[in-house]
Amino acid sequence: MKKILLSLLLLFSFSHADEENLKVVYDLTTKNIAKIKQNILKGIVAHKTYYQGEFKELDVTVVIHGGAYRYFLKDLKGTEYESDIKLVNEFTSLKKRLKSLAETYDVEFLMCGVGVKTRKLTGNIVPFVKVIPNSSIGLISKQNEGYAYLPVRD
């Protein structure tokens, strides 16, 4: 009898957890490497881990625009960012860690298409990022789907 009750309790807990998917959209505009590391690389993992411990899933989307394009490029050569020595020194590591967020933690990355064209970055965006018409469309869509809004700015 105890096993049946325990099984029912666990089944209820897991089915209840599915109903409580939490959602957050990060409005990423910072060019500050320390903020990317703290708020995106460490913060998203910490938030996902916390909610997993609560038997809840956290859906994460990051909308990229402003100064943040630089972190999601295949190559810095020929861009306005190639002279940023600190970025050049950390670029490979940052790119691998961001890719890991997409692949391991199922983070969705959306990038403003207007900025991509303006900065002449077409064809130089890493494959795990989806280019959308503009950042406002991504933010509006996600917030209307119930995503909490978190800005990561300079």
Phi and psi in radians as a Rosetta constraint file:
Dihedral C 1 N 2 CA 2 C 2 CIRCULARHARMONIC -1.093 0.35
Dihedral N 2 CA 2 C 2 N 3 CIRCULARHARMONIC -0.691 0.35
Dihedral C 2 N 3 CA 3 C 3 CIRCULARHARMONIC -1.122 0.35
Dihedral N 3 CA 3 C 3 N 4 CIRCULARHARMONIC -0.678 0.35
Dihedral C 3 N 4 CA 4 C 4 CIRCULARHARMONIC -1.149 0.35
Dihedral N 4 CA 4 C 4 N 5 CIRCULARHARMONIC -0.789 0.35
Dihedral C 4 N 5 CA 5 C 5 CIRCULARHARMONIC -1.094 0.35
Dihedral N 5 CA 5 C 5 N 6 CIRCULARHARMONIC -0.745 0.35
Dihedral C 5 N 6 CA 6 C 6 CIRCULARHARMONIC -1.116 0.35
Dihedral N 6 CA 6 C 6 N 7 CIRCULARHARMONIC -0.742 0.35
Dihedral C 6 N 7 CA 7 C 7 CIRCULARHARMONIC -1.087 0.35
Dihedral N 7 CA 7 C 7 N 8 CIRCULARHARMONIC -0.752 0.35
Dihedral C 7 N 8 CA 8 C 8 CIRCULARHARMONIC -1.129 0.35
Dihedral N 8 CA 8 C 8 N 9 CIRCULARHARMONIC -0.696 0.35
Dihedral C 8 N 9 CA 9 C 9 CIRCULARHARMONIC -1.110 0.35
Dihedral N 9 CA 9 C 9 N 10 CIRCULARHARMONIC -0.790 0.35
Dihedral C 9 N 10 CA 10 C 10 CIRCULARHARMONIC -1.117 0.35
Dihedral N 10 CA 10 C 10 N 11 CIRCULARHARMONIC -0.747 0.35
Dihedral C 10 N 11 CA 11 C 11 CIRCULARHARMONIC -1.069 0.35
Dihedral N 11 CA 11 C 11 N 12 CIRCULARHARMONIC -0.756 0.35
Dihedral C 11 N 12 CA 12 C 12 CIRCULARHARMONIC -1.106 0.35
Dihedral N 12 CA 12 C 12 N 13 CIRCULARHARMONIC -0.737 0.35
Dihedral C 12 N 13 CA 13 C 13 CIRCULARHARMONIC -1.087 0.35
Dihedral N 13 CA 13 C 13 N 14 CIRCULARHARMONIC -0.791 0.35
Dihedral C 13 N 14 CA 14 C 14 CIRCULARHARMONIC -1.212 0.35
Dihedral N 14 CA 14 C 14 N 15 CIRCULARHARMONIC -0.681 0.35
Dihedral C 14 N 15 CA 15 C 15 CIRCULARHARMONIC -1.217 0.35
Dihedral N 15 CA 15 C 15 N 16 CIRCULARHARMONIC -0.603 0.35
Dihedral C 15 N 16 CA 16 C 16 CIRCULARHARMONIC -1.194 0.35
Dihedral N 16 CA 16 C 16 N 17 CIRCULARHARMONIC -0.639 0.35
Dihedral C 16 N 17 CA 17 C 17 CIRCULARHARMONIC -1.115 0.35
Dihedral N 17 CA 17 C 17 N 18 CIRCULARHARMONIC -0.658 0.35
Dihedral C 17 N 18 CA 18 C 18 CIRCULARHARMONIC -1.082 0.35
Dihedral N 18 CA 18 C 18 N 19 CIRCULARHARMONIC -0.554 0.35
Dihedral C 18 N 19 CA 19 C 19 CIRCULARHARMONIC -1.301 0.35
Dihedral N 19 CA 19 C 19 N 20 CIRCULARHARMONIC -0.257 0.35
Dihedral C 19 N 20 CA 20 C 20 CIRCULARHARMONIC -1.892 0.35
Dihedral N 20 CA 20 C 20 N 21 CIRCULARHARMONIC 0.661 0.35
Dihedral C 20 N 21 CA 21 C 21 CIRCULARHARMONIC -1.061 0.35
Dihedral N 21 CA 21 C 21 N 22 CIRCULARHARMONIC 2.235 0.35
Dihedral C 21 N 22 CA 22 C 22 CIRCULARHARMONIC -1.729 0.35
Dihedral N 22 CA 22 C 22 N 23 CIRCULARHARMONIC 2.641 0.35
Dihedral C 22 N 23 CA 23 C 23 CIRCULARHARMONIC -2.406 0.35
Dihedral N 23 CA 23 C 23 N 24 CIRCULARHARMONIC 2.416 0.35
Dihedral C 23 N 24 CA 24 C 24 CIRCULARHARMONIC -2.451 0.35
Dihedral N 24 CA 24 C 24 N 25 CIRCULARHARMONIC 2.455 0.35
Dihedral C 24 N 25 CA 25 C 25 CIRCULARHARMONIC -2.063 0.35
Dihedral N 25 CA 25 C 25 N 26 CIRCULARHARMONIC 2.155 0.35
Dihedral C 25 N 26 CA 26 C 26 CIRCULARHARMONIC -1.592 0.35
Dihedral N 26 CA 26 C 26 N 27 CIRCULARHARMONIC 2.217 0.35
Dihedral C 26 N 27 CA 27 C 27 CIRCULARHARMONIC -1.646 0.35
Dihedral N 27 CA 27 C 27 N 28 CIRCULARHARMONIC 1.608 0.35
Dihedral C 27 N 28 CA 28 C 28 CIRCULARHARMONIC -1.638 0.35
Dihedral N 28 CA 28 C 28 N 29 CIRCULARHARMONIC 1.911 0.35
Dihedral C 28 N 29 CA 29 C 29 CIRCULARHARMONIC -2.202 0.35
Dihedral N 29 CA 29 C 29 N 30 CIRCULARHARMONIC -0.062 0.35
Dihedral C 29 N 30 CA 30 C 30 CIRCULARHARMONIC -1.310 0.35
Dihedral N 30 CA 30 C 30 N 31 CIRCULARHARMONIC 2.565 0.35
Dihedral C 30 N 31 CA 31 C 31 CIRCULARHARMONIC -1.809 0.35
Dihedral N 31 CA 31 C 31 N 32 CIRCULARHARMONIC -0.009 0.35
Dihedral C 31 N 32 CA 32 C 32 CIRCULARHARMONIC -1.364 0.35
Dihedral N 32 CA 32 C 32 N 33 CIRCULARHARMONIC 1.993 0.35
Dihedral C 32 N 33 CA 33 C 33 CIRCULARHARMONIC -1.032 0.35
Dihedral N 33 CA 33 C 33 N 34 CIRCULARHARMONIC -0.708 0.35
Dihedral C 33 N 34 CA 34 C 34 CIRCULARHARMONIC -1.063 0.35
Dihedral N 34 CA 34 C 34 N 35 CIRCULARHARMONIC -0.670 0.35
Dihedral C 34 N 35 CA 35 C 35 CIRCULARHARMONIC -1.222 0.35
Dihedral N 35 CA 35 C 35 N 36 CIRCULARHARMONIC -0.648 0.35
Dihedral C 35 N 36 CA 36 C 36 CIRCULARHARMONIC -1.071 0.35
Dihedral N 36 CA 36 C 36 N 37 CIRCULARHARMONIC -0.818 0.35
Dihedral C 36 N 37 CA 37 C 37 CIRCULARHARMONIC -1.091 0.35
Dihedral N 37 CA 37 C 37 N 38 CIRCULARHARMONIC -0.826 0.35
Dihedral C 37 N 38 CA 38 C 38 CIRCULARHARMONIC -1.248 0.35
Dihedral N 38 CA 38 C 38 N 39 CIRCULARHARMONIC -0.899 0.35
Dihedral C 38 N 39 CA 39 C 39 CIRCULARHARMONIC -1.478 0.35
Dihedral N 39 CA 39 C 39 N 40 CIRCULARHARMONIC -0.583 0.35
Dihedral C 39 N 40 CA 40 C 40 CIRCULARHARMONIC -1.721 0.35
Dihedral N 40 CA 40 C 40 N 41 CIRCULARHARMONIC -1.072 0.35
Dihedral C 40 N 41 CA 41 C 41 CIRCULARHARMONIC -1.144 0.35
Dihedral N 41 CA 41 C 41 N 42 CIRCULARHARMONIC -0.843 0.35
Dihedral C 41 N 42 CA 42 C 42 CIRCULARHARMONIC -1.489 0.35
Dihedral N 42 CA 42 C 42 N 43 CIRCULARHARMONIC -0.752 0.35
Dihedral C 42 N 43 CA 43 C 43 CIRCULARHARMONIC -1.085 0.35
Dihedral N 43 CA 43 C 43 N 44 CIRCULARHARMONIC -0.812 0.35
Dihedral C 43 N 44 CA 44 C 44 CIRCULARHARMONIC -1.115 0.35
Dihedral N 44 CA 44 C 44 N 45 CIRCULARHARMONIC -0.761 0.35
Dihedral C 44 N 45 CA 45 C 45 CIRCULARHARMONIC -1.080 0.35
Dihedral N 45 CA 45 C 45 N 46 CIRCULARHARMONIC -0.756 0.35
Dihedral C 45 N 46 CA 46 C 46 CIRCULARHARMONIC -1.100 0.35
Dihedral N 46 CA 46 C 46 N 47 CIRCULARHARMONIC -0.742 0.35
Dihedral C 46 N 47 CA 47 C 47 CIRCULARHARMONIC -1.173 0.35
Dihedral N 47 CA 47 C 47 N 48 CIRCULARHARMONIC -0.766 0.35
Dihedral C 47 N 48 CA 48 C 48 CIRCULARHARMONIC -1.058 0.35
Dihedral N 48 CA 48 C 48 N 49 CIRCULARHARMONIC -0.775 0.35
Dihedral C 48 N 49 CA 49 C 49 CIRCULARHARMONIC -1.107 0.35
Dihedral N 49 CA 49 C 49 N 50 CIRCULARHARMONIC -0.768 0.35
Dihedral C 49 N 50 CA 50 C 50 CIRCULARHARMONIC -1.016 0.35
Dihedral N 50 CA 50 C 50 N 51 CIRCULARHARMONIC -0.902 0.35
Dihedral C 50 N 51 CA 51 C 51 CIRCULARHARMONIC -1.214 0.35
Dihedral N 51 CA 51 C 51 N 52 CIRCULARHARMONIC -0.519 0.35
Dihedral C 51 N 52 CA 52 C 52 CIRCULARHARMONIC -1.105 0.35
Dihedral N 52 CA 52 C 52 N 53 CIRCULARHARMONIC -0.680 0.35
Dihedral C 52 N 53 CA 53 C 53 CIRCULARHARMONIC -1.134 0.35
Dihedral N 53 CA 53 C 53 N 54 CIRCULARHARMONIC -0.384 0.35
Dihedral C 53 N 54 CA 54 C 54 CIRCULARHARMONIC -1.651 0.35
Dihedral N 54 CA 54 C 54 N 55 CIRCULARHARMONIC 0.167 0.35
Dihedral C 54 N 55 CA 55 C 55 CIRCULARHARMONIC 1.032 0.35
Dihedral N 55 CA 55 C 55 N 56 CIRCULARHARMONIC 0.663 0.35
Dihedral C 55 N 56 CA 56 C 56 CIRCULARHARMONIC -2.198 0.35
Dihedral N 56 CA 56 C 56 N 57 CIRCULARHARMONIC 2.642 0.35
Dihedral C 56 N 57 CA 57 C 57 CIRCULARHARMONIC -1.803 0.35
Dihedral N 57 CA 57 C 57 N 58 CIRCULARHARMONIC 2.446 0.35
Dihedral C 57 N 58 CA 58 C 58 CIRCULARHARMONIC -1.973 0.35
Dihedral N 58 CA 58 C 58 N 59 CIRCULARHARMONIC 1.995 0.35
Dihedral C 58 N 59 CA 59 C 59 CIRCULARHARMONIC -1.520 0.35
Dihedral N 59 CA 59 C 59 N 60 CIRCULARHARMONIC 2.234 0.35
Dihedral C 59 N 60 CA 60 C 60 CIRCULARHARMONIC -2.145 0.35
Dihedral N 60 CA 60 C 60 N 61 CIRCULARHARMONIC 2.283 0.35
Dihedral C 60 N 61 CA 61 C 61 CIRCULARHARMONIC -2.191 0.35
Dihedral N 61 CA 61 C 61 N 62 CIRCULARHARMONIC 2.448 0.35
Dihedral C 61 N 62 CA 62 C 62 CIRCULARHARMONIC -2.077 0.35
Dihedral N 62 CA 62 C 62 N 63 CIRCULARHARMONIC 2.123 0.35
Dihedral C 62 N 63 CA 63 C 63 CIRCULARHARMONIC -1.734 0.35
Dihedral N 63 CA 63 C 63 N 64 CIRCULARHARMONIC 2.110 0.35
Dihedral C 63 N 64 CA 64 C 64 CIRCULARHARMONIC -1.811 0.35
Dihedral N 64 CA 64 C 64 N 65 CIRCULARHARMONIC 2.224 0.35
Dihedral C 64 N 65 CA 65 C 65 CIRCULARHARMONIC -2.869 0.35
Dihedral N 65 CA 65 C 65 N 66 CIRCULARHARMONIC -2.971 0.35
Dihedral C 65 N 66 CA 66 C 66 CIRCULARHARMONIC 1.098 0.35
Dihedral N 66 CA 66 C 66 N 67 CIRCULARHARMONIC -2.256 0.35
Dihedral C 66 N 67 CA 67 C 67 CIRCULARHARMONIC -1.456 0.35
Dihedral N 67 CA 67 C 67 N 68 CIRCULARHARMONIC 0.006 0.35
Dihedral C 67 N 68 CA 68 C 68 CIRCULARHARMONIC -1.571 0.35
Dihedral N 68 CA 68 C 68 N 69 CIRCULARHARMONIC -0.101 0.35
Dihedral C 68 N 69 CA 69 C 69 CIRCULARHARMONIC -0.947 0.35
Dihedral N 69 CA 69 C 69 N 70 CIRCULARHARMONIC -0.675 0.35
Dihedral C 69 N 70 CA 70 C 70 CIRCULARHARMONIC -0.927 0.35
Dihedral N 70 CA 70 C 70 N 71 CIRCULARHARMONIC -0.451 0.35
Dihedral C 70 N 71 CA 71 C 71 CIRCULARHARMONIC -1.487 0.35
Dihedral N 71 CA 71 C 71 N 72 CIRCULARHARMONIC -0.160 0.35
Dihedral C 71 N 72 CA 72 C 72 CIRCULARHARMONIC -2.113 0.35
Dihedral N 72 CA 72 C 72 N 73 CIRCULARHARMONIC 0.509 0.35
Dihedral C 72 N 73 CA 73 C 73 CIRCULARHARMONIC -1.752 0.35
Dihedral N 73 CA 73 C 73 N 74 CIRCULARHARMONIC 2.649 0.35
Dihedral C 73 N 74 CA 74 C 74 CIRCULARHARMONIC -1.230 0.35
Dihedral N 74 CA 74 C 74 N 75 CIRCULARHARMONIC -0.666 0.35
Dihedral C 74 N 75 CA 75 C 75 CIRCULARHARMONIC -2.619 0.35
Dihedral N 75 CA 75 C 75 N 76 CIRCULARHARMONIC 2.457 0.35
Dihedral C 75 N 76 CA 76 C 76 CIRCULARHARMONIC -1.480 0.35
Dihedral N 76 CA 76 C 76 N 77 CIRCULARHARMONIC -0.354 0.35
Dihedral C 76 N 77 CA 77 C 77 CIRCULARHARMONIC -1.058 0.35
Dihedral N 77 CA 77 C 77 N 78 CIRCULARHARMONIC 2.353 0.35
Dihedral C 77 N 78 CA 78 C 78 CIRCULARHARMONIC 1.405 0.35
Dihedral N 78 CA 78 C 78 N 79 CIRCULARHARMONIC 0.126 0.35
Dihedral C 78 N 79 CA 79 C 79 CIRCULARHARMONIC -1.949 0.35
Dihedral N 79 CA 79 C 79 N 80 CIRCULARHARMONIC 2.945 0.35
Dihedral C 79 N 80 CA 80 C 80 CIRCULARHARMONIC -1.178 0.35
Dihedral N 80 CA 80 C 80 N 81 CIRCULARHARMONIC -0.164 0.35
Dihedral C 80 N 81 CA 81 C 81 CIRCULARHARMONIC -1.691 0.35
Dihedral N 81 CA 81 C 81 N 82 CIRCULARHARMONIC -0.121 0.35
Dihedral C 81 N 82 CA 82 C 82 CIRCULARHARMONIC -1.141 0.35
Dihedral N 82 CA 82 C 82 N 83 CIRCULARHARMONIC -0.310 0.35
Dihedral C 82 N 83 CA 83 C 83 CIRCULARHARMONIC -1.659 0.35
Dihedral N 83 CA 83 C 83 N 84 CIRCULARHARMONIC 0.008 0.35
Dihedral C 83 N 84 CA 84 C 84 CIRCULARHARMONIC -1.421 0.35
Dihedral N 84 CA 84 C 84 N 85 CIRCULARHARMONIC 1.675 0.35
Dihedral C 84 N 85 CA 85 C 85 CIRCULARHARMONIC -1.036 0.35
Dihedral N 85 CA 85 C 85 N 86 CIRCULARHARMONIC -0.757 0.35
Dihedral C 85 N 86 CA 86 C 86 CIRCULARHARMONIC -1.071 0.35
Dihedral N 86 CA 86 C 86 N 87 CIRCULARHARMONIC -0.760 0.35
Dihedral C 86 N 87 CA 87 C 87 CIRCULARHARMONIC -1.118 0.35
Dihedral N 87 CA 87 C 87 N 88 CIRCULARHARMONIC -0.797 0.35
Dihedral C 87 N 88 CA 88 C 88 CIRCULARHARMONIC -0.991 0.35
Dihedral N 88 CA 88 C 88 N 89 CIRCULARHARMONIC -0.743 0.35
Dihedral C 88 N 89 CA 89 C 89 CIRCULARHARMONIC -1.168 0.35
Dihedral N 89 CA 89 C 89 N 90 CIRCULARHARMONIC -0.522 0.35
Dihedral C 89 N 90 CA 90 C 90 CIRCULARHARMONIC -1.899 0.35
Dihedral N 90 CA 90 C 90 N 91 CIRCULARHARMONIC -0.022 0.35
Dihedral C 90 N 91 CA 91 C 91 CIRCULARHARMONIC -0.990 0.35
Dihedral N 91 CA 91 C 91 N 92 CIRCULARHARMONIC -0.883 0.35
Dihedral C 91 N 92 CA 92 C 92 CIRCULARHARMONIC -1.072 0.35
Dihedral N 92 CA 92 C 92 N 93 CIRCULARHARMONIC -0.781 0.35
Dihedral C 92 N 93 CA 93 C 93 CIRCULARHARMONIC -1.121 0.35
Dihedral N 93 CA 93 C 93 N 94 CIRCULARHARMONIC -0.806 0.35
Dihedral C 93 N 94 CA 94 C 94 CIRCULARHARMONIC -1.066 0.35
Dihedral N 94 CA 94 C 94 N 95 CIRCULARHARMONIC -0.768 0.35
Dihedral C 94 N 95 CA 95 C 95 CIRCULARHARMONIC -1.080 0.35
Dihedral N 95 CA 95 C 95 N 96 CIRCULARHARMONIC -0.721 0.35
Dihedral C 95 N 96 CA 96 C 96 CIRCULARHARMONIC -1.136 0.35
Dihedral N 96 CA 96 C 96 N 97 CIRCULARHARMONIC -0.732 0.35
Dihedral C 96 N 97 CA 97 C 97 CIRCULARHARMONIC -1.197 0.35
Dihedral N 97 CA 97 C 97 N 98 CIRCULARHARMONIC -0.657 0.35
Dihedral C 97 N 98 CA 98 C 98 CIRCULARHARMONIC -1.179 0.35
Dihedral N 98 CA 98 C 98 N 99 CIRCULARHARMONIC -0.697 0.35
Dihedral C 98 N 99 CA 99 C 99 CIRCULARHARMONIC -1.070 0.35
Dihedral N 99 CA 99 C 99 N 100 CIRCULARHARMONIC -0.679 0.35
Dihedral C 99 N 100 CA 100 C 100 CIRCULARHARMONIC -1.092 0.35
Dihedral N 100 CA 100 C 100 N 101 CIRCULARHARMONIC -0.644 0.35
Dihedral C 100 N 101 CA 101 C 101 CIRCULARHARMONIC -1.061 0.35
Dihedral N 101 CA 101 C 101 N 102 CIRCULARHARMONIC -0.741 0.35
Dihedral C 101 N 102 CA 102 C 102 CIRCULARHARMONIC -1.165 0.35
Dihedral N 102 CA 102 C 102 N 103 CIRCULARHARMONIC -0.781 0.35
Dihedral C 102 N 103 CA 103 C 103 CIRCULARHARMONIC -1.441 0.35
Dihedral N 103 CA 103 C 103 N 104 CIRCULARHARMONIC -0.765 0.35
Dihedral C 103 N 104 CA 104 C 104 CIRCULARHARMONIC -1.494 0.35
Dihedral N 104 CA 104 C 104 N 105 CIRCULARHARMONIC -0.675 0.35
Dihedral C 104 N 105 CA 105 C 105 CIRCULARHARMONIC -1.869 0.35
Dihedral N 105 CA 105 C 105 N 106 CIRCULARHARMONIC 0.115 0.35
Dihedral C 105 N 106 CA 106 C 106 CIRCULARHARMONIC 0.977 0.35
Dihedral N 106 CA 106 C 106 N 107 CIRCULARHARMONIC 0.710 0.35
Dihedral C 106 N 107 CA 107 C 107 CIRCULARHARMONIC -1.469 0.35
Dihedral N 107 CA 107 C 107 N 108 CIRCULARHARMONIC 2.309 0.35
Dihedral C 107 N 108 CA 108 C 108 CIRCULARHARMONIC -1.624 0.35
Dihedral N 108 CA 108 C 108 N 109 CIRCULARHARMONIC 2.246 0.35
Dihedral C 108 N 109 CA 109 C 109 CIRCULARHARMONIC -1.970 0.35
Dihedral N 109 CA 109 C 109 N 110 CIRCULARHARMONIC 2.177 0.35
Dihedral C 109 N 110 CA 110 C 110 CIRCULARHARMONIC -2.106 0.35
Dihedral N 110 CA 110 C 110 N 111 CIRCULARHARMONIC 2.357 0.35
Dihedral C 110 N 111 CA 111 C 111 CIRCULARHARMONIC -2.130 0.35
Dihedral N 111 CA 111 C 111 N 112 CIRCULARHARMONIC 2.462 0.35
Dihedral C 111 N 112 CA 112 C 112 CIRCULARHARMONIC -1.142 0.35
Dihedral N 112 CA 112 C 112 N 113 CIRCULARHARMONIC 2.053 0.35
Dihedral C 112 N 113 CA 113 C 113 CIRCULARHARMONIC -1.209 0.35
Dihedral N 113 CA 113 C 113 N 114 CIRCULARHARMONIC -0.505 0.35
Dihedral C 113 N 114 CA 114 C 114 CIRCULARHARMONIC -1.097 0.35
Dihedral N 114 CA 114 C 114 N 115 CIRCULARHARMONIC -0.803 0.35
Dihedral C 114 N 115 CA 115 C 115 CIRCULARHARMONIC -1.159 0.35
Dihedral N 115 CA 115 C 115 N 116 CIRCULARHARMONIC -0.611 0.35
Dihedral C 115 N 116 CA 116 C 116 CIRCULARHARMONIC -1.042 0.35
Dihedral N 116 CA 116 C 116 N 117 CIRCULARHARMONIC -0.810 0.35
Dihedral C 116 N 117 CA 117 C 117 CIRCULARHARMONIC -1.199 0.35
Dihedral N 117 CA 117 C 117 N 118 CIRCULARHARMONIC -0.791 0.35
Dihedral C 117 N 118 CA 118 C 118 CIRCULARHARMONIC -1.040 0.35
Dihedral N 118 CA 118 C 118 N 119 CIRCULARHARMONIC -0.708 0.35
Dihedral C 118 N 119 CA 119 C 119 CIRCULARHARMONIC -1.543 0.35
Dihedral N 119 CA 119 C 119 N 120 CIRCULARHARMONIC 0.031 0.35
Dihedral C 119 N 120 CA 120 C 120 CIRCULARHARMONIC 1.001 0.35
Dihedral N 120 CA 120 C 120 N 121 CIRCULARHARMONIC 0.880 0.35
Dihedral C 120 N 121 CA 121 C 121 CIRCULARHARMONIC -1.860 0.35
Dihedral N 121 CA 121 C 121 N 122 CIRCULARHARMONIC 0.035 0.35
Dihedral C 121 N 122 CA 122 C 122 CIRCULARHARMONIC -0.949 0.35
Dihedral N 122 CA 122 C 122 N 123 CIRCULARHARMONIC 2.298 0.35
Dihedral C 122 N 123 CA 123 C 123 CIRCULARHARMONIC 1.491 0.35
Dihedral N 123 CA 123 C 123 N 124 CIRCULARHARMONIC -0.083 0.35
Dihedral C 123 N 124 CA 124 C 124 CIRCULARHARMONIC -2.015 0.35
Dihedral N 124 CA 124 C 124 N 125 CIRCULARHARMONIC 0.282 0.35
Dihedral C 124 N 125 CA 125 C 125 CIRCULARHARMONIC -1.651 0.35
Dihedral N 125 CA 125 C 125 N 126 CIRCULARHARMONIC 2.381 0.35
Dihedral C 125 N 126 CA 126 C 126 CIRCULARHARMONIC -1.047 0.35
Dihedral N 126 CA 126 C 126 N 127 CIRCULARHARMONIC 2.613 0.35
Dihedral C 126 N 127 CA 127 C 127 CIRCULARHARMONIC -1.136 0.35
Dihedral N 127 CA 127 C 127 N 128 CIRCULARHARMONIC -0.390 0.35
Dihedral C 127 N 128 CA 128 C 128 CIRCULARHARMONIC -1.440 0.35
Dihedral N 128 CA 128 C 128 N 129 CIRCULARHARMONIC 0.036 0.35
Dihedral C 128 N 129 CA 129 C 129 CIRCULARHARMONIC -1.844 0.35
Dihedral N 129 CA 129 C 129 N 130 CIRCULARHARMONIC 2.328 0.35
Dihedral C 129 N 130 CA 130 C 130 CIRCULARHARMONIC -1.742 0.35
Dihedral N 130 CA 130 C 130 N 131 CIRCULARHARMONIC 2.206 0.35
Dihedral C 130 N 131 CA 131 C 131 CIRCULARHARMONIC -1.505 0.35
Dihedral N 131 CA 131 C 131 N 132 CIRCULARHARMONIC 2.231 0.35
Dihedral C 131 N 132 CA 132 C 132 CIRCULARHARMONIC -1.998 0.35
Dihedral N 132 CA 132 C 132 N 133 CIRCULARHARMONIC 2.895 0.35
Dihedral C 132 N 133 CA 133 C 133 CIRCULARHARMONIC -0.926 0.35
Dihedral N 133 CA 133 C 133 N 134 CIRCULARHARMONIC -0.838 0.35
Dihedral C 133 N 134 CA 134 C 134 CIRCULARHARMONIC -2.785 0.35
Dihedral N 134 CA 134 C 134 N 135 CIRCULARHARMONIC 2.893 0.35
Dihedral C 134 N 135 CA 135 C 135 CIRCULARHARMONIC -1.169 0.35
Dihedral N 135 CA 135 C 135 N 136 CIRCULARHARMONIC -0.610 0.35
Dihedral C 135 N 136 CA 136 C 136 CIRCULARHARMONIC -1.055 0.35
Dihedral N 136 CA 136 C 136 N 137 CIRCULARHARMONIC -0.721 0.35
Dihedral C 136 N 137 CA 137 C 137 CIRCULARHARMONIC -1.058 0.35
Dihedral N 137 CA 137 C 137 N 138 CIRCULARHARMONIC -0.776 0.35
Dihedral C 137 N 138 CA 138 C 138 CIRCULARHARMONIC -1.092 0.35
Dihedral N 138 CA 138 C 138 N 139 CIRCULARHARMONIC -0.785 0.35
Dihedral C 138 N 139 CA 139 C 139 CIRCULARHARMONIC -1.178 0.35
Dihedral N 139 CA 139 C 139 N 140 CIRCULARHARMONIC -0.745 0.35
Dihedral C 139 N 140 CA 140 C 140 CIRCULARHARMONIC -1.080 0.35
Dihedral N 140 CA 140 C 140 N 141 CIRCULARHARMONIC -0.819 0.35
Dihedral C 140 N 141 CA 141 C 141 CIRCULARHARMONIC -1.052 0.35
Dihedral N 141 CA 141 C 141 N 142 CIRCULARHARMONIC -0.845 0.35
Dihedral C 141 N 142 CA 142 C 142 CIRCULARHARMONIC -1.157 0.35
Dihedral N 142 CA 142 C 142 N 143 CIRCULARHARMONIC -0.721 0.35
Dihedral C 142 N 143 CA 143 C 143 CIRCULARHARMONIC -1.167 0.35
Dihedral N 143 CA 143 C 143 N 144 CIRCULARHARMONIC -0.590 0.35
Dihedral C 143 N 144 CA 144 C 144 CIRCULARHARMONIC -1.296 0.35
Dihedral N 144 CA 144 C 144 N 145 CIRCULARHARMONIC -0.273 0.35
Dihedral C 144 N 145 CA 145 C 145 CIRCULARHARMONIC -1.561 0.35
Dihedral N 145 CA 145 C 145 N 146 CIRCULARHARMONIC 0.056 0.35
Dihedral C 145 N 146 CA 146 C 146 CIRCULARHARMONIC 1.664 0.35
Dihedral N 146 CA 146 C 146 N 147 CIRCULARHARMONIC 0.249 0.35
Dihedral C 146 N 147 CA 147 C 147 CIRCULARHARMONIC -1.342 0.35
Dihedral N 147 CA 147 C 147 N 148 CIRCULARHARMONIC 2.369 0.35
Dihedral C 147 N 148 CA 148 C 148 CIRCULARHARMONIC -1.248 0.35
Dihedral N 148 CA 148 C 148 N 149 CIRCULARHARMONIC 2.600 0.35
Dihedral C 148 N 149 CA 149 C 149 CIRCULARHARMONIC -1.833 0.35
Dihedral N 149 CA 149 C 149 N 150 CIRCULARHARMONIC 2.192 0.35
Dihedral C 149 N 150 CA 150 C 150 CIRCULARHARMONIC -2.254 0.35
Dihedral N 150 CA 150 C 150 N 151 CIRCULARHARMONIC 1.996 0.35
Dihedral C 150 N 151 CA 151 C 151 CIRCULARHARMONIC -1.438 0.35
Dihedral N 151 CA 151 C 151 N 152 CIRCULARHARMONIC 2.482 0.35
Dihedral C 151 N 152 CA 152 C 152 CIRCULARHARMONIC -2.229 0.35
Dihedral N 152 CA 152 C 152 N 153 CIRCULARHARMONIC 1.701 0.35
Dihedral C 152 N 153 CA 153 C 153 CIRCULARHARMONIC -2.141 0.35
Dihedral N 153 CA 153 C 153 N 154 CIRCULARHARMONIC 2.984 0.35
